[in-house]
Amino acid sequence: MAKRDFYDILGVPRDADDAALKSAFRKQAKKYHPDQNQDNPDAEAKFKELNEAYDALKDPQSRAAYDRFGHQAFENGSPGGPGGPGGPGFGQDFASSMSDIFDDLFGEFVGGQRAGGGRRGGGRTRGADLRYNMEISLDEANEGKTAQIKVPTAVSCETCSGSGAKPGTSPSTCGMCHGAGKVRASQGFFTVERTCPTCGGRGEVIQDPCDTCNGAGRTEKERTLQVNIPSGVEDGTRIRLSNEGEAGARGGPPGDLYIFLSIKPHQFFQRDGADLFCRVPISMPTAALGGEIEVPSLKGARVKVKVPEGTQSGKQFRLKGKGMPVLRSSQHGDLYIQVNVETPMNLTKKQKKLLEEFQGESTDKTSPESEGFFSRVKEFLNGAAS
């Protein structure tokens, strides 16, 4: 029976690059892995076929020979061929070539980190990152501040200097994995690497644990840290303090501390980026006759705003450069004052009489917007009736 073309087996074109070959192999290998297809008797054969095809094509010299001579390039156990040195098959390098597949299939996690990720073959476990939520006022976001925070966390044990071993002693090499942090186990026709169960992947064991930390290399403690908050920070800003997170186990590197900022609501201002908005009620006479109003600013100073005659409710006035500072910049946003004309309430008899006189003296030019609106309404209703 003739062998299938290796490119067809992997489902890639003949000009596929190395990344495309690897991606196609991983996808197919996971699909047909025997452990995932125990009810499918054809899966193991398909899995072997995939491995043979990938091993032939992943090596540039082997692939060039296959492209030129086809399957004949690997007959008789020739170099680069199946059963030959370095060729496709199930030789000693099989576990290495399949390590990425095993990571996806078995996904071991040790000490919060993946066995195939940031720590392989022993080493120290990095400490966890910590999060601290801090609420500041809009004025503090405007000016910036230096704050002190208290963070309960795991710190390196002072008695054993983080080693976990009693002072005067030191950890010894693990007898199970001989310091590798991993052990190999045969499962059927392939070999799987797993984290050593004796040392937890560290490659060493502690015979005489420290009395203070009981061998963990860490103790719980509340730390006081200083945080510099720059001016212009926004709600949700994240500040990273390197190496201020949880201490690593048995002398491992510490994690980071992340400060998440939230801004308290302000009684006068609403913020949009670096711009500020403030709603200011003004009296009807001020809106009609014009005048001058005083509005607050974030720095506590009073800012005068000139209101022109005939100002309508909702009118905005822009005060350039009176907003928030832009983070890590010398620029500032603007302050927008929106006036809302307040209708008079609780009128005296005299005030009512004066308003009635004013109403009697009013013309279409006094309130052009309302007069124009009701004129259009009248025309619309007359047109609908006819």
N, C-alpha and C positions, 0 to 999 in steps of 0.2 A: 504493500500500500504506500503510495507516494506521500511524502511529507508535505504539510501545508506550508505556504510561504510565511516566513517569520513576521513580515510586516502585516500580513493579513491577520495573523494570530493576535497581534497587539492592536490592530485596527488603526494603523497610522500610515501615512504616505511614505514613499521611499526617501523623500527629502526631509523627513521630520528631524528636528534637532534633538539634542540630548534631553532637554527639559520635557519636550513632548513625549519622547520615548518613556521617560521615567514616570510621567504623569499617567500615561496610558497603562503602563504596567501595574502601577499601584492601584489604579481603579479596578482593573480586571482581576488582580490577585486578591483583593479584598472580596470581590464578588464570588470568586470560585474557591476561596480558602476552605480546605476540608473541614476545619472546625466549625465553619459557618454553614456547611452543607452536608451534615451527617446523613441526611436522608437522600442525598443525591450521589449515587455510585460513580457518576461520570465526572464529578467535581475534582477528584484527586488527579485524574488523568489530564483534565483541562489545566489544572494548576501546574502540573509538571511541564506541560507544553508551553505555558506562558513563561515559566522560569527559564526553559531552554532557549526560547526566542529572545528574551530580554538579555540573557547572559551573552548570547552571540552578537547582539547589536549594541550593547552598551560600551564595549571596548572598540576604539577606533580601528585598530588593526584587524580585529576579528570581523568587524562590520565591513571593512573594505574587501576582505577576502570573500565574504558572503555575497556582497554586491557583484563581485566579478565572476565567482565560480558557483554560487548557489550552495546547496547542501553538500556538494562534492568537496567543498573546501574543508569539511569537518569529518570526512570519512577516515577510517583506520586510526582514530585517536590522534590525529595530527595536532600540533600545537594550536591552541585556541579553539579546538573542537570539543564536542561533548565527550567526556571521559578523559580528555587530554588535559595537560597542565594549564590551569587558568581558564579553561573553556567552560561552556554551559554544562550544567548538571548539578548534582548534589554533593559537591566536594566540601572541603574544609571551609571555604569562603562563603558557603551558603548563608550561614547566620548573619554574616556581615552585610551581604547584599540585600538581605531581607529585613534589616533592622528597622527601617522606616515603616515597613508593613506591620511588623510586630508592635511598634509603638501605637499605630492606629487601631490595631485589633484588640490589644490588651490594655493599653492606656494606663500604665501603672503610675500611681502618685505616691511620692515618698516625702514626708515632711513638708507638704504643701507645694512641692515642686515635682514636675514630671521626671521620671527616670531618664527620659531621652531629651530633656530640655536643658535648663540652665545648669544642671549638675549631673554628671555621668561618672561612673567608676569611682565612687567615694567622694571625698571633698567635704567641705563644711556647708551646712544648710544656711542659706541666707535668711535673715529675720523677716518677719512679715511687715508690710507697709501699714501705717496707721493713718486714720482720718480724724481730724478735729474740726468741729463746726464752731465758727465764731461769728457773732452778730455785732455789727458796728453801726454807728449812726451815720447819717448822710454828711454831717459836719466832719466826722472823723475820716470818711472816705474823701472828702474835699481837701482836708489838711494833711492827711497821713498821720500815722501814730506808731509808737513802739509799745507793744503790749507784752505782758508776761502771762503765760499760760501754764497750767499744771496738767501733766499728762501721765496717767498711770500706765506703766508698760513693763515689759521684761527687759532687764538690763544684765550685762555681763556680770557673773558672780565675782565679787572682789576676792573671795577666799582662794579660789582656784584659778583666777584670771580667765575664766570662761572655758577651761579645759574639761571640767566635769570630774576630774580626778582629784583625789585627796592630795593636799600639798606634800611634796616630797616624792610623789609617784607620778606616773604618766600612763596614758592609754597604751594598750598593747595591740599588736596586729591581730585581726580577726582570724581565728583558725579555720573558719568555714570557707571564706572567700580569699584568704591569704592577702588581704589588703585591697582587693580589687573592688569591693563593694557590690559585686554581682556574682551570681552563680549560674551555671548552665545546666539545663535539664533536657534530656532527649524525649521528644514526644513524637512517636511514629518515625517518620522519615526525615524530620528536621529537628534542629536544636533551638531552644528558646532561652534567652538570657533574662533573668529576673533579679530584682533587688535582693541582696542577701538578707534572709530573715533574722540572722543572728545579730548583725551590726546595724541593720536598717540602712545599708548603703554607705555607711561612713568608712568602712574598711578597717575599723579598729573598735575594740571593746574596752570597757573600764572595769578593772578588777576591784579597785578600792575607790568607790565613789566619794565625792566631796560631801561632808556632813551638812554644809550649808545649803547646797542646791540639789543634793541627792543625785548627782551625776548629770543633771540637765545642763549645767554650765550657765544657767540664768536664774535670776531671782526677780520677784515682783517689787517694783519701787515706783513712787510718784516723783516725776522729774519736773523741775521748773525751767521753762525755756523762754527765751526772748524772741519775739516775732516783730520784724519791721514791716509795717504795712505802708506801701507807697501811696501818695496822693493820686486820685483818679481811678481807684479800683472800682469795679462794678459788681453788682449782685451776681454771685456764682463764681467770682474769681478764685482760682486755686493757687496757693503758694506752696512750693515744695521745699522742705528742709531735708537736704541729703543726709543720710546716715543717722537721722534722729528718730527712726522707727524702732521696732522691736529688735533686740539683740539676737544674733544668730545662735543656733544651738551649738554648744561645745566649741566656742571660738569662731563661729561663722560670722560673716560680715552682717552688719545691721541693715534693716530696711530703711525706708524713707518715711517722713511724716508729711502729710498733706493737710494744709489748712484751707478749708472751704469757707468763704466769706458770704454773709448775707447782710443786706442793708435794711435797717429799720425804716418803716414808713415815716415821712416827715409831715409835720402839721400844715405846712404851707406849700411845699414844692413836690412836683412829680418829675421824675427823671426819664429822659430818653437819650441814652448814650451820654454825651457830654453836655447836652442841652437840658435846661430846667424850664418848667412851666408852672405858672402861678396864676390862679383865678382870683381876681380882685373885684368885689362889689363896689359900685359907685352909685351915687344918688341921681335921680332923674334930672334935677336942675344942673348938676355938674356935667352930665352927658349932653344936655341941651345947650347950656351956655358956655361950656368949656371950663377948664381950670387946671389945677395941678394936684397930683396925689403923691403920697409917699408909700413906697413898697419896700418890703424887707429884702435883704440879700443873705447868702449863706454866711458871710463873715460878720453878720450882725449890724452892718452899716445900713443906713436908710438911703434909698435911691429915689430921686424925684422923677416923675413921669408927667409930661405935659399932655393933657387930654384936650384935643381940639373941639371946637363947637360942633354940635350935631353928631357926636360919637354914638354909634349903634352898639347894642349888646352883642358880645362875641368878638369885638374888635381886638386884635392882637398888636402889642407894641414890642419890638425887638430891642433888647439891650445887649449890644455886641460885647462879647468877652466877659460877660457876667455869669456865665454858667460854670460847669465843673471843669477841672483840668483834665486834659487828655493824658492817659497813663503813659509814663515815660516820655513825655513831650512837654515843650514849653507852651503849647497851644491851649486855649480854653474854648469851651462851648459858649452858647448864648443863653440869655434869660428872656423868656417870652412871658409878657404880662397880658392876660386876657381879661378884659373888663366885662362885667355883667351888670347891666343897668337894673337897679332895684326899683320896683313899683312901690310908691308911698302907701303906708298902712296906718291905721288908727288916726285918721284925719280929724282935725277940729272943724267946727262949723265954718270958721273963717277960711280954713284951708280948702274945704269943699267948695265954698262960694267962689274963691279965687280960681279954682280949677274949672268950675262951671263957666266963669267969665272967659277963661283961657280957651275953653272948648268952643264957646260962642264966637270968639275972634279967630278961630282956626280956619284955614283954607286948605285947598288941595296941596299947596306947597309946604304946609306945616308938617304933614305926615305923608310924603309922596309914596312911600312903599305900601302902606296899608290902603291908601286911597286907590292906588293902581291895582292892587290885588282885588279889592271888592268891586272895582269897575269891571274887571275881567270876569269875576264870578257872576255879576249881573248879566253881562253879555252872554255868558255860557248858558245860564238858566233861561234867558229869553229865547235863545236859539233852540234849546231843547223843547220848550213849550210850543214853539211854532212848528 
